[in-house]
Amino acid sequence: MANTTPDSRPANPRFSSGPCAKPPHWSLDKLADAPLGRSHRAAIGKGKLAAAIDETREILGVPADYRIGIVPASDTGAVEMAMWSMLGARPATMVAWESFGAGWVTDVVKQLKIEAEVKTAEYGQIVDFAEIDFDTDVVFTWNGTTSGVRVPNGDAIPEDREGLTICDATSAAFAQDLPWNKLDVTTFSWQKVMGGEAAHGMLILSPRAVERLESYTPAWPLPKIFRMTKGGKLIEGIFKGETINTPSMLCVEDYLVALDWAREVGGLEGLKARANANAQAIWDFCDARPWIANLAEDEATRSNTSVCLKFTDDRIRDGAAFAKAVAKRLEKEGIALDIGAYRDAPAGLRIWCGATVETSDIEAMLPWLDWAFEAEIAAQAEAA
Ligand SMILES: Cc1ncc(COP(=O)(O)O)c(C=O)c1O
């Protein structure tokens, strides 16, 4: 049968896992209200920063007694700031099942040189949370962006734990439920589910995390951009929009525009529903085909944002080359940009399904995946 190209095309081919697609109907003129050329410490700038914090709290349902700060260096900055400031007070457990979690293990074991129990799982699998001692400080990633494997829920995390939970939730926030009473430190960046810009991180602290900051001084020096206390007291201003150093007010405006859009689509429930519909379209596609499957082995752990797929057809000779060629073909046609698997992950595809992606675009892209697969199988046969 001739392998003809499908009739319809996605209106937006941006399926990158970060920076992710801007919200639908986004355009640069929506940023016209940004107080450019003004001090971020002027009332107008401070008001925008405080609004970003307040609206984040409202949409994510963050408890009133949790602090929310805008910090430097995107999600990485937020995670490292927390680890450098809080770890070392008690034993640590580092949990990783993909590349970013593994990066936090390196930070703690090799750089901070903290004695930690390291628990890892292969790509596609997850560490059993029932086996973790939550009386230690536990660092983990809620949604493994490079494996498409997520924590299904926080049930295994006890409320009366002695240790802190430090959770990198950058590709989960605004798409998945985060159980705030189980999380002491939660981080994310605007560039993921909200389609915002990178460079700024969000750091959310429980009262217990604040208590740690105020009662413990690490043995190592802390650079200014990591310092959250002064004279043993939390610098409360950081959590009211008085950022440690200068933020981009253009990026702040862009985040505020994304938050407005989030409210328009129904807040957290609406955002989750959009991600779920996107991921479901891909899961259904895979279920109906013998040659492609979700990398996540257990359905309960399948990500609804960074959906990672592997090719399972016996005819494929070089899995990495094949997956790359499929992604390249789709990019060349302008159908799907940036959908190759992460460089350290198993060969395959990774299709972002966060809320800014339209389900109609996923649906229009998938028949092209059929097409690209068949075309590559044929190309492989010809080359043989
Ligand atoms: C789970 C996870 N953690 C951390 C990062 C790093 O994020 P950033 O570049 O925003 O610091 C990413 C980026 O994709 C990620 O997916």
The ligand as an ORCA input file, in Angstrom:
! r2SCAN-3c Opt
* xyz 0 1
  C      12.686     17.149     35.992
  C      13.528     18.318     35.567
  N      14.309     18.909     36.478
  C      15.065     19.970     36.147
  C      15.074     20.482     34.877
  C      15.941     21.654     34.566
  O      15.113     22.733     34.385
  P      15.639     24.197     34.134
  O      16.445     24.127     32.863
  O      14.384     24.969     34.018
  O      16.475     24.573     35.289
  C      14.271     19.906     33.899
  C      14.270     20.407     32.507
  O      13.745     19.825     31.603
  C      13.478     18.795     34.266
  O      12.688     18.228     33.368
*
